[in-house]
Amino acid sequence: MKKFATLFCVLMIPLALASDTQHRFKVYVDVSGDENADQAVNIVESHLKRELRLLGDVDVVGKDDDWEFIYKIFMMTEEFADGCQTGGFSIATYYAQRLGTYHYKTLDSYQIMQATWGGVLGAAIYTRDSLPEFCISKINKFDKNMLEPNRKRLTGISY
């Protein structure tokens, strides 16, 4: 029994320490849309948050939390001139990194302004059925363009 307890401790302690020391990225997700896109907004928000959590080192936080990155999406329902909906959505995306506290004179300014830099804008048209694929591809690009360089910087690997 002592051997089992010793082996268990030897294997589990490094895992527990690694999870405590690993940097966790805090991402604020804001998805909104016009009055006809409520259901699609909920679908996209749910899928985006799920994809971010699946990255393993990301915490999805609220607007008033101390977030490091922002991912904003605005969706508009496409419709014909007579008002009939096409089933598609025009989607605008924006993601960026938040300026650090050292850019501000006071901590109050940091909490109020929430300024960002290095933003990436995008626009697309997707159908309701392809919204999950949209979320997967956008989070993959976000991970590659924003999080991966920061992971390398934090681990000291030059790129």
N, C-alpha and C positions, 0 to 999 in steps of 0.2 A: 504493500500500500504506500510506503514511503517513496519507493521508486516512482510509482505512478504520480504522486503529488509533486515530486521534484521535477519529473519530466513535464508535467502539465505547467508548472510555474516557469520553467525554462522556455517553453514554447509560447506561452501566453503573455508574459511580461513584455517582451520586445514588441509584440503586436499592439498592446495597450499603449506603450510609450510612443510608438510610431504614429498612432492615430491622434495623440495629444499634440505632437509636435508638427504635424502636417498642416500647412497653411490651408485655410478654407476661404474660398472666394465668396464674397457676399454680393449677390446679384438681385437687383430690384427689377421686377417684371411689371410692365404697365401695358395692358391691352385694352383698347377701347374702339368704338365704332359708331356708325350712325344707328338710328332707331330701329332699322330693319335687320341689323346684324347681331343682335343680342346672343342668339344661340351659337353663331359662329365665333363670336368673341369668347364665349365660355369654352368652346372646344379648343380654340387656339391657346388660350391662357392655360388650360389644363395640360395640354400636350407640351407646351413650352416648359412649364415648370417641371413636368415629369422628365423631359429630356435633360434639363439642367441637373436635376438630382441624380440622374443616371451617370453623370460624369464622375461622381464620387467625391469630388473636393469642392462642391458648390453648395452653398446655403441660399435658398430663395428667401429674401427678406422684404419688409415693407418699406414704403416711401420714407417714413420718419426714422427708420433704422440707419445705422452707419454703413451704408452700402458702398461697394467699390466700383461696381459696374451697373449700368442701366441698359435694359432692353425694352424699347417702346415699339408698339405696333398700333396702327390705326387702320380700321377696315371699313370699306364702304360697299354696300350692296350694289351690284351692277343691275341696271334696268334699262329697258327700251324707252324710246321717247313717249310711248303711250302709258308708261308706268308699270308694265309687266316685268317681273324680275327674271333675269337670265339664269340665275343659279350660280353665278360667279361673284367673286369679290375682288375689288381693287384693294391691295394691301400695301401700306407704306411702313417701312421698318427703319429703326434707328437704334444703334447701340454704341456705347462709348464708355470710357473710364472716367471716374470722378477725380477731380483735382484733390490733392492731399491737403491735410490741415495746415501744412507749412506755407501754403499759398495765401492764407488769410491772416489778417491782423488779429482777429478774435475768434474764439470757438463758436460764438453766436453767429458770426457771419458764415462760417462753414456749414452750420446746421440750416440756415435760412436759404442761402444761395444755391447750393447743390450744383455747382458748375461742373461741366465735363470737358474733356478734350479727346482728340483722336477719334471722333465719331465717324461712323459709316452709315450712309443713307442707302436705302434700297426701295424698290417698288416692283410690284408683281401683280399678276392676275391669276387667281386660282379658283377652281370649283370647290364646292362644299366637300365632295368626296376626296379631294386631294389635300385637304388642310393638314392631316397628320404628316404627310410626306413633306409639306412645306415646313412644318415645325422641325422635323428631323434635319432637313438640309440647312435651315437657318442656324440652328444650334451647333451643327458641325462647323459652319463657317465662323461663328462666334468663338467657338473653342479654339479653332486653328488661328484666327487672327488676333484675338484678345487674350485668352487665357494661357495658351501654350507659350507665348513669349514671356509672360509673367512667371509661369512655372519654371522656365529655364533660368530666368533672372534670380528667382528665389533659391534655386538649387546651385547657383554659381556657375552654370554651364554657359559658355559664350556661344552666340549663334550668329 
